[in-house]
Amino acid sequence: MLEGDTHSMDEDAVNRMYELESQVAELSMDQQRVAELEERLDFAERLLAQRHDAPEIPLHRTPA
């Protein structure tokens, strides 16, 4: 194998490693976003459940 070919393969490997590291970082951010969205969904579901379970309060209107 020629010395130039080895250097080229090393550069390709390094470039691929940086690309993979970038993808891993992006996936990590996506996981954080999904976790945040899950928390928001849970919160919204709890609010809706509370609203559904709350007793109906009649509104008193004054005669016009």
C-alpha positions in Angstrom: 0.0 0.0 0.0 1.4 3.4 -0.9 1.9 6.0 1.8 -0.4 8.5 0.2 -3.2 5.9 0.1 -2.8 5.3 3.9 -3.0 9.0 4.6 -6.1 9.3 2.5 -7.8 6.4 4.4 -6.9 8.0 7.7 -8.4 11.3 6.6 -11.6 9.5 5.5 -11.8 7.7 8.8 -11.3 11.0 10.7 -14.0 12.7 8.6 -16.4 9.8 9.2 -15.7 9.9 12.9 -16.5 13.6 13.0 -19.7 13.0 11.0 -20.7 10.2 13.4 -20.0 12.3 16.5 -22.1 15.1 15.0 -25.0 12.6 14.4 -24.7 11.3 18.0 -24.9 14.9 19.3 -28.0 15.6 17.2 -29.6 12.4 18.4 -28.9 13.4 22.0 -30.6 16.7 21.4 -33.5 15.0 19.8 -33.9 12.7 22.8 -33.9 15.7 25.1 -36.6 17.3 23.0 -38.7 14.2 23.0 -38.4 13.9 26.8 -39.5 17.5 27.2 -42.5 16.9 24.9 -43.4 13.9 26.9 -43.4 16.0 30.1 -45.6 18.6 28.4 -48.0 16.0 27.2 -48.2 14.4 30.6 -48.9 17.9 32.1 -51.6 18.6 29.5 -53.2 15.3 30.2 -53.3 15.9 33.9 -54.9 19.3 33.3 -57.5 17.8 31.1 -58.2 15.1 33.6 -58.6 17.6 36.4 -61.0 19.7 34.3 -63.0 16.6 33.5 -63.2 15.5 37.1 -64.1 19.0 38.4 -67.7 19.5 39.4 -69.8 21.7 37.1 -70.3 25.1 38.6 -73.5 26.8 37.4 -73.1 30.4 36.2 -75.5 32.9 37.8 -76.7 35.5 35.4 -78.4 38.6 36.5 -81.6 39.3 34.7 -81.3 42.0 32.0 
